[in-house]
Amino acid sequence: MIFQRACCFCGEAVTRADPDAVEVALRNLWGGQSVQGLQAHSACIVRVFPDFAMVDPPCLRD
C-alpha cells in the first residue's frame, strides 16, 4: 500500500509538487499528549485562512 497525504480542505492528494504545502497539528487546548496532523495544499490553506497569506510559506521550510 502506498501512503498518500490528503488535503483536509479539498480531499485531493498532497504531493511534493506543492513545496509550500503545510501540516497543521491539532491537540486539545487544555492538555493531553495526543496530536493529530492534518495536511493541506498551500492554496487551500490560504483560501480558508486568508490572513495566512501574510505568512511567507517558504519561511516554514526546514
C-alpha positions as CSV (number, residue, x, y, z in Angstrom):
1,M,0.0,0.0,0.0
2,I,1.3,3.5,-0.9
3,F,0.7,6.2,1.7
4,Q,-0.8,9.3,0.4
5,R,-1.4,12.5,2.2
6,A,-4.9,14.1,1.6
7,C,-5.7,17.8,1.9
8,C,-8.1,18.3,4.8
9,F,-9.9,21.0,2.9
10,C,-10.3,19.7,-0.7
11,G,-9.6,16.0,-0.2
12,E,-7.2,15.7,-3.1
13,A,-3.7,14.2,-2.7
14,V,-1.0,16.5,-1.4
15,T,2.3,15.8,-3.1
16,R,5.8,17.2,-3.3
17,A,4.6,19.1,-6.4
18,D,3.3,21.7,-3.9
19,P,6.5,22.5,-1.9
20,D,4.6,25.0,0.2
21,A,2.0,22.5,1.5
22,V,1.6,22.5,5.2
23,E,0.7,20.2,8.1
24,V,-1.4,21.6,10.9
25,A,-1.1,19.9,14.3
26,L,-4.2,19.6,16.4
27,R,-4.2,18.9,20.1
28,N,-6.5,19.5,23.0
29,L,-6.1,23.2,24.0
30,W,-6.4,22.2,27.7
31,G,-3.8,19.5,27.9
32,G,-3.1,15.9,26.9
33,Q,-0.4,14.3,24.8
34,S,-2.4,13.3,21.7
35,V,-1.7,15.2,18.5
36,Q,-3.4,14.8,15.1
37,G,-1.7,16.1,12.0
38,L,-3.8,17.4,9.1
39,Q,-2.2,18.2,5.7
40,A,-3.3,21.0,3.3
41,H,-2.3,22.4,-0.1
42,S,-0.8,25.8,0.2
43,A,-3.6,27.3,-2.0
44,C,-6.3,25.6,0.1
45,I,-5.0,26.9,3.5
46,V,-4.7,30.4,2.1
47,R,-8.2,30.2,0.7
48,V,-9.7,29.0,4.0
49,F,-7.5,31.3,6.2
50,P,-6.9,34.4,4.0
51,D,-4.7,36.1,6.7
52,F,-2.3,33.1,6.4
53,A,-1.3,34.7,3.0
54,M,0.6,37.3,5.1
55,V,2.9,34.5,6.2
56,D,5.6,33.6,3.6
57,P,5.2,29.7,3.4
58,P,8.9,29.2,2.4
59,C,9.9,30.5,5.8
60,L,8.2,27.4,7.3
61,R,10.6,25.1,5.4
62,D,13.4,23.4,7.3
